[in-house]
Amino acid sequence: MSEVEKNEEDAPFGTETILVVEDLDAVRRVACEMLALQGYQILEARNGVEALEVYHTHASRIDLIFTDIIMPEMDGGELAEEVWKINPKMKILFGSGYPRNHQFEKIMSGRVVKFIAKPYNRLALSRKIREVMDGGSRIIEWLKETGAKKP
């Protein structure tokens, strides 16, 4: 058994419902599979607009939204703002494969959020999901993790 396989056996489990929002089909599929392996119930959306529709239909079931940041139609930051208007306590985890850049900082400016960098493995993702689930909503030192400066 490889070290990665051994570590992934230690990945935390959960039973909550997660809405996974990702515009790239392959990335969304892998994230959903990883989370399903950890026991989570999964809902999917391809972008922020579709995610809002899913959220409105299943709001009472959704415990966390795991969203890409940069997507067509509606980015992850806009999605979060719309969801937080409805439910300010909704837990949201942002993921991105982009390094910190102008567009990224513009989308996330002034926000303190939970964040995971792509690529991630099952252990890293499940630990971050558990951190968000077990911690408060919208509370992490995103600035510290990304090295961004306060606006």
Backbone as JSON, one array per atom type, in Angstrom:
{
  "sequence": "MSEVEKNEEDAPFGTETILVVEDLDAVRRVACEMLALQGYQILEARNGVEALEVYHTHASRIDLIFTDIIMPEMDGGELAEEVWKINPKMKILFGSGYPRNHQFEKIMSGRVVKFIAKPYNRLALSRKIREVMDGGSRIIEWLKETGAKKP",
  "N": [[0.85, -1.18, 0.0], [0.62, 2.18, -0.89], [1.99, 5.29, 0.4], [0.24, 7.43, -0.03], [-2.22, 6.07, -0.41], [-2.43, 4.91, 2.14], [-2.59, 7.21, 3.76], [-4.97, 8.29, 2.74], [-6.79, 6.48, 3.69], [-7.15, 7.39, 6.23], [-8.73, 9.58, 5.94], [-11.24, 11.87, 6.93], [-14.71, 11.06, 7.52], [-18.16, 11.77, 6.61], [-21.68, 12.61, 6.72], [-23.17, 14.57, 5.68], [-24.88, 16.77, 3.31], [-23.55, 17.94, 0.33], [-23.22, 20.52, -2.0], [-21.67, 20.51, -4.98], [-19.95, 22.65, -7.03], [-18.75, 23.18, -10.12], [-17.26, 24.02, -13.15], [-15.78, 22.46, -14.92], [-16.24, 19.35, -16.2], [-14.8, 16.89, -15.7], [-13.27, 17.5, -13.43], [-15.28, 18.14, -11.6], [-16.61, 15.67, -11.47], [-14.62, 14.0, -10.35], [-14.23, 15.27, -7.85], [-16.79, 14.9, -6.75], [-16.89, 12.11, -6.63], [-14.77, 11.6, -4.83], [-15.82, 12.78, -2.49], [-18.19, 11.36, -2.15], [-17.14, 8.83, -1.59], [-16.34, 9.31, 0.96], [-18.66, 9.3, 2.34], [-20.47, 11.4, 2.05], [-23.49, 12.99, 0.91], [-24.27, 13.97, -2.34], [-24.87, 16.8, -4.4], [-24.9, 18.32, -7.6], [-23.62, 20.99, -9.68], [-23.01, 22.89, -12.65], [-22.24, 25.52, -12.84], [-22.45, 28.83, -11.33], [-25.05, 29.9, -11.73], [-26.65, 27.62, -12.25], [-26.15, 26.36, -9.85], [-27.46, 28.04, -8.02], [-30.12, 27.52, -8.71], [-30.27, 24.79, -7.99], [-29.74, 25.12, -5.28], [-31.99, 26.62, -4.42], [-33.98, 24.71, -4.8], [-33.2, 22.64, -3.09], [-32.46, 23.69, -0.6], [-32.94, 23.19, 2.15], [-31.7, 20.77, 2.55], [-29.0, 21.07, 2.02], [-25.82, 21.24, 3.37], [-23.33, 22.31, 2.96], [-21.59, 24.22, 0.53], [-19.41, 23.55, -2.05], [-17.42, 25.2, -4.08], [-15.98, 26.11, -7.23], [-13.96, 28.94, -7.99], [-13.49, 30.61, -10.25], [-15.58, 30.77, -12.87], [-17.69, 30.47, -15.79], [-20.55, 32.57, -16.53], [-21.54, 32.9, -13.73], [-19.45, 33.61, -11.14], [-17.74, 31.93, -8.38], [-17.59, 33.63, -6.16], [-19.71, 35.46, -6.6], [-21.83, 33.65, -6.52], [-21.64, 32.82, -3.84], [-22.25, 35.25, -2.51], [-24.95, 35.59, -3.31], [-26.14, 33.3, -2.17], [-25.54, 33.74, 0.55], [-27.16, 35.92, 1.01], [-29.61, 34.74, 1.24], [-29.17, 32.75, 3.16], [-27.19, 33.51, 5.58], [-25.54, 31.93, 7.14], [-24.72, 29.77, 5.68], [-22.34, 27.35, 4.92], [-19.45, 27.61, 3.01], [-17.04, 26.38, 0.84], [-14.33, 27.35, -1.03], [-12.64, 26.56, -4.04], [-9.74, 26.58, -6.11], [-7.73, 26.44, -9.02], [-6.17, 28.36, -9.94], [-3.36, 30.48, -9.55], [-2.83, 33.05, -7.09], [-3.98, 35.98, -8.43], [-4.74, 38.99, -10.31], [-7.48, 38.78, -11.19], [-8.47, 36.78, -9.49], [-8.07, 37.98, -6.95], [-9.77, 40.16, -7.26], [-12.3, 38.95, -7.41], [-12.44, 37.77, -4.87], [-12.01, 39.84, -3.11], [-11.85, 41.44, 0.01], [-13.17, 39.41, 1.32], [-13.33, 36.9, 3.79], [-12.66, 33.65, 3.73], [-13.15, 30.05, 3.51], [-10.79, 27.98, 1.91], [-9.42, 25.89, -0.64], [-6.67, 24.77, -2.47], [-6.31, 23.75, -5.86], [-4.37, 21.29, -7.53], [-6.03, 18.86, -5.45], [-6.03, 16.14, -3.12], [-7.92, 13.24, -2.02], [-7.65, 13.01, 0.77], [-6.8, 15.62, 1.57], [-8.99, 17.14, 0.66], [-11.16, 15.99, 2.07], [-10.41, 16.51, 4.7], [-10.42, 19.32, 4.68], [-13.12, 19.8, 4.1], [-14.28, 18.72, 6.44], [-13.17, 20.48, 8.29], [-14.46, 22.86, 7.58], [-17.15, 22.09, 7.95], [-17.17, 21.52, 10.71], [-16.31, 23.85, 11.83], [-16.94, 27.4, 12.22], [-19.16, 29.31, 10.06], [-17.89, 30.76, 7.11], [-15.39, 31.39, 8.2], [-12.1, 31.58, 8.11], [-8.6, 31.96, 7.78], [-8.19, 33.13, 5.07], [-6.71, 35.09, 3.91], [-4.24, 34.66, 5.08], [-3.63, 32.06, 4.16], [-3.4, 32.43, 1.4], [-1.75, 34.54, 1.11], [-2.7, 36.99, 0.43], [-3.36, 40.53, 0.58], [-5.05, 42.76, 2.81], [-7.75, 44.72, 1.5]],
  "CA": [[0.0, 0.0, 0.0], [1.43, 3.39, -0.98], [1.8, 6.28, 1.47], [-0.98, 8.17, -0.37], [-3.36, 5.2, -0.09], [-2.5, 4.79, 3.6], [-3.09, 8.48, 4.29], [-6.36, 8.49, 2.36], [-7.62, 5.66, 4.57], [-7.38, 8.19, 7.42], [-9.55, 10.74, 5.59], [-12.47, 11.93, 7.72], [-15.99, 10.76, 6.88], [-19.3, 12.6, 6.98], [-22.95, 12.19, 6.13], [-23.88, 15.77, 5.27], [-25.11, 16.98, 1.88], [-22.67, 18.96, -0.24], [-23.45, 20.95, -3.37], [-20.38, 20.69, -5.65], [-20.13, 23.54, -8.17], [-17.5, 23.16, -10.89], [-17.59, 24.07, -14.57], [-15.08, 21.41, -15.65], [-16.91, 18.08, -15.9], [-13.9, 15.88, -15.13], [-12.91, 17.93, -12.06], [-16.5, 17.99, -10.79], [-16.85, 14.24, -11.3], [-13.63, 13.48, -9.4], [-14.55, 15.82, -6.52], [-18.0, 14.22, -6.27], [-16.52, 10.73, -6.29], [-13.99, 11.64, -3.59], [-16.69, 13.09, -1.36], [-19.12, 10.22, -1.97], [-16.37, 7.79, -0.92], [-16.25, 9.66, 2.38], [-19.98, 9.17, 2.94], [-21.32, 12.57, 1.85], [-24.53, 13.02, -0.11], [-23.75, 14.96, -3.29], [-25.64, 17.46, -5.44], [-23.93, 18.9, -8.53], [-24.0, 22.08, -10.58], [-21.91, 23.22, -13.57], [-21.87, 26.93, -12.71], [-23.17, 29.52, -10.26], [-26.48, 30.03, -12.04], [-27.24, 26.31, -12.02], [-26.04, 26.1, -8.41], [-28.55, 28.76, -7.34], [-31.35, 26.76, -8.95], [-30.2, 23.61, -7.13], [-29.85, 25.58, -3.89], [-33.4, 26.98, -4.16], [-34.76, 23.47, -4.75], [-32.75, 21.71, -2.03], [-31.8, 24.48, 0.45], [-33.06, 22.58, 3.49], [-30.83, 19.58, 2.61], [-27.6, 21.4, 1.75], [-25.04, 21.62, 4.55], [-22.13, 23.02, 2.54], [-21.37, 24.4, -0.91], [-18.0, 23.5, -2.45], [-17.48, 25.83, -5.39], [-14.86, 26.69, -7.94], [-14.06, 30.4, -7.91], [-13.58, 31.22, -11.58], [-16.48, 29.99, -13.73], [-18.5, 31.32, -16.67], [-21.9, 32.95, -16.16], [-21.54, 33.44, -12.38], [-18.3, 33.04, -10.45], [-18.0, 31.41, -7.05], [-17.83, 34.75, -5.24], [-21.09, 35.94, -6.82], [-22.71, 32.6, -6.0], [-21.63, 32.92, -2.37], [-23.01, 36.45, -2.1], [-26.39, 35.33, -3.48], [-26.55, 32.31, -1.17], [-25.48, 34.35, 1.88], [-28.34, 36.8, 1.16], [-30.7, 33.85, 1.64], [-28.75, 32.05, 4.38], [-25.86, 34.03, 5.94], [-24.76, 30.92, 7.85], [-24.34, 28.67, 4.8], [-20.9, 27.1, 4.87], [-18.98, 27.56, 1.63], [-15.62, 26.13, 0.62], [-13.91, 27.74, -2.36], [-11.48, 25.88, -4.6], [-9.25, 27.18, -7.34], [-6.46, 25.99, -9.56], [-5.43, 29.54, -10.37], [-2.57, 31.14, -8.51], [-3.35, 34.36, -6.74], [-3.72, 36.95, -9.48], [-5.65, 40.13, -10.27], [-8.87, 38.35, -11.29], [-8.77, 36.05, -8.27], [-8.19, 38.93, -5.85], [-10.96, 40.98, -7.5], [-13.46, 38.14, -7.04], [-12.46, 37.46, -3.45], [-11.59, 41.0, -2.32], [-12.59, 41.76, 1.22], [-13.86, 38.26, 1.89], [-12.55, 35.92, 4.55], [-13.37, 32.43, 3.35], [-12.45, 28.76, 3.5], [-10.22, 27.84, 0.58], [-8.52, 24.78, -0.93], [-6.02, 24.93, -3.77], [-6.27, 22.61, -6.76], [-5.08, 20.03, -7.34], [-6.11, 18.35, -4.1], [-6.33, 14.71, -3.09], [-9.08, 12.92, -1.19], [-7.34, 13.33, 2.17], [-6.81, 17.08, 1.75], [-10.35, 17.62, 0.47], [-12.05, 15.56, 3.16], [-10.01, 17.26, 5.9], [-10.9, 20.7, 4.55], [-14.58, 19.75, 4.24], [-14.56, 18.52, 7.86], [-12.81, 21.74, 8.95], [-15.54, 23.8, 7.33], [-18.37, 21.59, 8.6], [-17.06, 21.55, 12.16], [-15.99, 25.21, 12.26], [-17.98, 28.38, 11.95], [-19.34, 29.63, 8.65], [-17.12, 31.87, 6.52], [-14.28, 31.8, 9.06], [-10.74, 31.02, 7.99], [-7.65, 33.0, 7.43], [-7.92, 33.03, 3.64], [-5.61, 36.01, 3.63], [-3.01, 34.0, 5.52], [-3.36, 30.91, 3.29], [-3.07, 32.82, 0.04], [-0.79, 35.64, 1.11], [-3.33, 38.21, -0.06], [-3.34, 41.66, 1.51], [-6.36, 43.39, 3.01], [-7.94, 45.84, 0.54]],
  "C": [[0.9, 1.24, 0.0], [1.12, 4.32, 0.19], [0.52, 7.08, 1.22], [-2.21, 7.34, -0.01], [-3.53, 5.07, 1.42], [-3.07, 6.05, 4.21], [-4.56, 8.69, 3.96], [-7.3, 7.6, 3.15], [-7.99, 6.43, 5.83], [-8.26, 9.41, 7.15], [-10.86, 10.72, 6.38], [-13.73, 11.67, 6.88], [-17.05, 11.75, 7.34], [-20.55, 12.08, 6.3], [-23.76, 13.38, 5.6], [-24.06, 15.82, 3.75], [-24.28, 18.17, 1.41], [-23.09, 19.24, -1.68], [-22.08, 21.27, -3.97], [-20.64, 21.49, -6.92], [-18.8, 23.69, -8.89], [-17.85, 23.12, -12.37], [-16.89, 23.0, -15.39], [-15.63, 20.05, -15.24], [-16.01, 17.07, -15.21], [-13.53, 16.23, -13.68], [-14.1, 17.76, -11.13], [-16.76, 16.52, -10.49], [-15.89, 13.65, -10.26], [-13.93, 13.99, -7.98], [-15.77, 15.12, -5.93], [-17.69, 12.79, -5.85], [-15.73, 10.68, -4.99], [-14.89, 11.84, -2.38], [-17.69, 11.97, -1.09], [-18.41, 9.06, -1.26], [-16.26, 8.05, 0.58], [-17.62, 9.69, 3.06], [-20.92, 10.34, 2.72], [-22.36, 12.32, 0.77], [-24.16, 14.19, -1.04], [-24.86, 15.48, -4.22], [-24.61, 18.17, -6.31], [-24.52, 20.06, -9.31], [-22.77, 22.45, -11.4], [-21.44, 24.67, -13.48], [-22.71, 27.57, -11.61], [-24.66, 29.65, -10.49], [-27.21, 28.71, -11.77], [-27.21, 25.98, -10.52], [-27.14, 26.82, -7.63], [-29.88, 28.05, -7.52], [-31.39, 25.52, -8.06], [-30.37, 24.02, -5.68], [-31.31, 25.9, -3.56], [-34.27, 25.73, -4.02], [-34.45, 22.62, -3.52], [-32.15, 22.42, -0.82], [-31.84, 23.81, 1.82], [-32.16, 21.36, 3.66], [-29.35, 19.92, 2.56], [-26.91, 21.91, 3.01], [-23.82, 22.46, 4.19], [-22.13, 23.12, 1.02], [-19.86, 24.41, -1.14], [-17.97, 24.0, -3.88], [-16.13, 26.28, -5.92], [-15.03, 28.21, -7.84], [-14.29, 31.0, -9.29], [-14.36, 30.3, -12.5], [-17.21, 30.96, -14.65], [-19.88, 31.55, -16.06], [-21.99, 33.58, -14.78], [-20.39, 32.8, -11.62], [-18.67, 32.62, -9.02], [-18.26, 32.5, -6.01], [-19.24, 35.3, -5.36], [-22.1, 34.93, -6.3], [-22.79, 32.7, -4.49], [-22.44, 34.11, -1.89], [-24.51, 36.22, -2.22], [-26.91, 34.34, -2.43], [-26.57, 32.94, 0.22], [-26.59, 35.37, 2.09], [-29.53, 35.99, 1.68], [-30.4, 33.22, 3.0], [-27.33, 32.48, 4.74], [-24.97, 33.01, 6.64], [-24.34, 29.74, 6.97], [-22.82, 28.56, 4.75], [-20.49, 26.89, 3.41], [-17.47, 27.36, 1.62], [-15.31, 26.48, -0.82], [-12.69, 26.94, -2.78], [-11.04, 26.58, -5.86], [-7.91, 26.58, -7.73], [-5.61, 27.16, -10.03], [-4.57, 30.06, -9.23], [-3.2, 32.49, -8.21], [-2.97, 35.33, -7.85], [-4.78, 38.04, -9.4], [-7.12, 39.69, -10.28], [-9.31, 37.64, -10.02], [-8.98, 37.01, -7.11], [-9.42, 39.82, -6.02], [-12.22, 40.22, -7.06], [-13.57, 38.0, -5.53], [-12.17, 38.66, -2.55], [-12.51, 41.25, -1.13], [-13.28, 40.59, 1.88], [-12.88, 37.41, 2.69], [-13.3, 34.61, 4.41], [-12.51, 31.2, 3.56], [-12.01, 28.5, 2.06], [-9.37, 26.59, 0.51], [-7.97, 24.97, -2.34], [-6.11, 23.63, -4.55], [-4.85, 22.46, -7.27], [-5.04, 19.6, -5.86], [-6.35, 16.85, -4.19], [-7.5, 14.47, -2.12], [-8.85, 13.27, 0.27], [-7.43, 14.83, 2.42], [-8.23, 17.62, 1.64], [-11.23, 17.23, 1.64], [-11.69, 16.26, 4.47], [-10.53, 18.69, 5.85], [-12.42, 20.77, 4.69], [-14.95, 19.62, 5.71], [-14.27, 19.8, 8.65], [-13.93, 22.76, 8.79], [-16.82, 23.37, 8.04], [-18.33, 21.79, 10.12], [-16.74, 22.93, 12.71], [-17.15, 26.13, 11.98], [-18.1, 28.64, 10.47], [-18.47, 30.83, 8.29], [-15.92, 32.28, 7.36], [-13.03, 30.99, 8.75], [-9.83, 32.16, 7.58], [-7.25, 32.84, 5.97], [-6.74, 33.93, 3.28], [-4.28, 35.35, 3.97], [-2.64, 32.87, 4.56], [-2.88, 31.32, 1.9], [-2.02, 33.92, -0.02], [-1.37, 36.94, 0.59], [-3.26, 39.3, 1.01], [-4.75, 42.2, 1.65], [-6.5, 44.55, 2.04], [-7.8, 47.18, 1.23]]
}
